[in-house]
């Protein structure tokens, strides 16, 4: 059944965007916002003041509804009427080179770190002592008298 043939009571239960969807689907053409909302208002028998006060909300509803797409920043159409073309630039050779370079860089960095640390310079106890000294610098001693205040 056409949207224009439905009873007013049934139409009043529908959202403006649902009515707009049906209009575009039936007419198979694009509409700009004012013309589309004017048709919606005519179908719902809304006044000119209703048109003026609600057109902004209608536009916002169209922009957030995933079923609609704005063509050339002017006309609304259904997204299902358009094919989304995804172009993937798959240059796998350059990606492999980048990955190989990053692997080599990581290996070189690991070797540099190993060279910098000479295990003979520090025993585990010496390292623990150094870490403990660093922790002690951050401590503050509070007397029992100060805690009571």
N, C-alpha and C positions, 0 to 999 in steps of 0.2 A: 504494500500500500504506500502510496506517495505521501511524503511529509505534508504536502498541501491539502491532502484529503482527510487527514486525521482530525478527530474531534478536538475542540479547544481544551477540554478537560484533560485529555491524554497529553496534549502538547505542553500544558502548564506543568506537568510532572517532569518534563524533560529539561535539561540544562540548555542554555543558549548555545553552547558549543556542540551539544548533541544534535540540535536542530540545524546548526550551520553545517555540521558534517553531512547530514542527510541531504541538505540543499545542494552542496557541492557534488556529492555523489550522484544525485539524480540528474542535475543539470550538466554534469561533466564539463564544467568550465571554472575558471578562476574568478575570484571576486576580490575587490579591495575591501578594507574594513568597513567603511561607511555603507557601501552598497550591500554587503553581506548582512550587516546588522539591520539595515532597513528592511530587508526581506524577512529576517527573523521577527522584527517588530510587527510587520504587516501580518505575518502568519499568526502571531500571538495577540493581534489587535491592541498593541501598545500605542500610547500617545506619543506625540512629538517630544514632549517634555521627558517622558521615559527614555526615549531614544537618546536625547542629549545628556541625561544624567547617568545612563548606564553604558554608553559606548566605550568609555575608558576601561571599565571592568571587563567588558567583552573583549577588547583588544588584549588585555592582560591574560585573560583566560585562553585566548587563542595562542599566545606566545608560549604558555606553559603546557599546553596540551600537545602531546607527542604525535598526535594524528595529523596535525597541520604543519605545513611548511610555507614560509614566506618566500615568494618568488620575486626576484629583482627589487626587493624592498618595497613592493607595492601590493601585489596580489597574493591572496591565500589560495592554497590548493591542498589536496590531501597528499600526505607523504607516500601513501601506497600507489599513487599515480606516477611516482618518479623512481628511477633506478639510481641507487647510490653506487657510484663507481669509485672503487678503492684502488689506488695505484701504489704498489709496493715496489720500491727500488731495492732489488735483491742483488747486491754486489758482494757475493760471498767471498770472493778472493781477497778483497780488502779487509773484510772482517776477520778472516783467518790470519792475515798478517798482523793485525792489531792484537789479536789474542796471543799469537806467538811472541810478539814483542813484550807484552805484559808478563807472560810466563818467564821469559828470560830476565826481565827486570826484577821480578820477585826472587829468582834464584840468585842473582847477583847481590841483591840486598841481604839475603840470608847469609851469603858468604862473607860480606863485609861485616856483618854483626858478629859472626863467629870469629873473625880475625881481630876485631876490636877487644873482645873479652879474652883475656889470657887467664885461664883457670889457676895457674900457679901463683898469680898475684894475690888472689883472695881465697881464703878458705871459707867454708860455710859458716864457721863460728865468727869470723871477722865480718862477713856480710850481715849476719844476724845482729852483731853488736852495732854496726853502723845504722841499721834500720831501727834498733831500739833507741839509739841516741836521738834520732830524728823524732821519734814519738815523744820522747821526754821533753823536748823543747816546747811542745804545744801544751803541756800540762801546767795547771795553775794550782798552787798549794793554798788551801783555805783552812784556816784555824777553826777549831770547834766553837770558839766564841763568836766568830763571824757567821757561822751557820745558824745560831740561835737568833740572831738579829733579823 
